[in-house]
Amino acid sequence: MKIDRDRLERSILELGRIGETPRGGLTRLALSDDDRRGRDWMVARMREAGLRITVDQMGNIFGERPGTAPLPPVMMGSHVDSVPTGGKYDGQLGVLCGLETIRALNDGGIRTRHPVSLVIFTNEEGARFQPAMIASGVMAGKIALEDAYNARDKDGLRLVDELERIGYLGAEPCVPRPFRAYLELHIEQGPFLEEAKLSVGVVEGIVAIAWARLTVHGVQDHAGPTPMRIRHDALVAAAEVVTGVRSIARELGGDVVTTVGTLTVTPNIVNAIPGRVVLSIDLRDPRTETLARARQMLDAVVKEACAREGVTYELEHYWQVPYTPFDGQVVEAVERAARNAGARFRRIRSGAGHDAQYMAAIGPAGMIFVPSRGGRSHCEEEFTAIEDIEDGANTLLLAALDLAGRA
Ligand SMILES: [Zn+2]
């Protein structure tokens, strides 16, 4: 059993034209006109492949290939929305390799005991409506449908109105549904597979993530007449926190990654001492305990930096998810499939969140990674070689067939 590499490559090119940027990247924001065109293209291909299509209340698209027994499906899926000036591989590959798996099963006249289905999740990226992975979150019962519907983009448009406008406000309840397994193929978005010259990552789980928000209150004053000895500069304290957050990762070592991604300075003008700074902190590690240690270290870093500058602060640890392990049976099925597909593979963990994270909360889930050139993603330079995509798609096909069972 093998997928058709040329056909898969043509699909990648064709879908990649919808929302293509002049520099060969992709801008296809969730529920935009280009998202509608991308969805329509996928639905047409899914119908051609004989799938029965349904759309749920969050606009998630399901296409089912029947099995021979009344059993829950093996679901394959990902997303077709992108970040602005993103790439043609993030999300897209997961649905296209799923489509190619269905086509390969059709070509071979293969019947499976469990149905095999393809799902396209709405607004995975969170680039237009927050939070990210909003539709799989609703499906997993972690986000209320009402809250998701009322999410607004930067122009104040509501998610539910945009769903309706593009014709993808479906009737199927968006609630947990039984599945034999959920399989998501995705680009790695990191450098490890490429560095090791491997074509496939068998994903064991998704790292634990903690987010914090720090507000530093200094004393806003004139940049000229105020001598250095009486200053309480919020930005100076914040700058120490930025380098301190980096040093947490250096001290803990291992797989810990730490990032300050946003910094809002008030009043943010050239001749005033900053009175207020708000910054974000993102901490990640596979071990939930290490992450707890990183949070304690952050508390100390902030306390010392603010004491030195004589400023006050609020530190809010407002969101965290523990390590999400994938289902042992699914991970083993993916590993067997990678071996049988002749892929060069190793086990790996995901440093980024994916729809598979929410799916793992309601059933057996697993992921397949393919390499990202230079480890890069969410940019127009995002690229994965077709030889590696072929290994990944064959791994997906064999894992789906294994889990669905030949009739
Ligand atoms: Zn993605």
Residues whose N, C-alpha, C, O or C-beta is under 5 A from the ligand:
A	BS01	ZN	D90 G91
